[in-house]
Amino acid sequence: MNLNIHYHINNEYSISMNIKIIKSDISNWREFRKIRLESLRCEPEAFTSSLKKTEEYSDEYWIDMVSDINNIVLLAFVDKTVVGIIRAALIDEDVKEGTAFIGSFYVNINYRKQGIGKLLMDELINRIKENSEIYAVRLWVGIKQFDAINFYESYGFKKVNEEIKDGKKELVFEKIIR
């Protein structure tokens, strides 16, 4: 998916961004690793994974993540810079059969509120819908991540539960997709 988005500010300035959403694969696993580590560095409270542990993962781990047919990993690029990520596991032990798990959702702070998160989520949901056995998507979000909670609610996700995960209180959101 390629998009050119133009912003007009006070009818005086025009900002143009070339946004590309692509599926991560063996050819760009390093960009996946880069943005994933950035997400853990910049917003550690948003994820159950730790930066220290994730930095220790082998190259093979990252290649396996993008090669696994049960994973969908999407990257957002502005020009040639990776600025966002979203991942879904079509089969995951934390969710019931027929439900995909969404994780690793992050957009670089300098590119937020510009529609990139929505583009990532739109593309991910469309790709998940290609699997006729998946009828819902589920995700966990920290209780104090107000911007993320607002985004998920505006996207049609409904809070279905609260859980303690790795010692942190999290909200569980779900969206029925068919």
Buried (B, 14 or more C-beta within 10 A) or exposed (E): BEEEBEEEEEEEEEEEBEBBBBBBEEEBBEBBBBBBBBBBEEBEEBBEBEBEEBEEBEEEEBBEBBBEEEBBBBBBBBEEEBBBBBBBBBBBEEBEEEBBBBBBBBBBEEBBEBBBBEBBBBBBBEBBBEBEEBBBBBBBBBEEBEEBBEBBEEBEBEEEEEEEEEEBEBBBBBBEBE
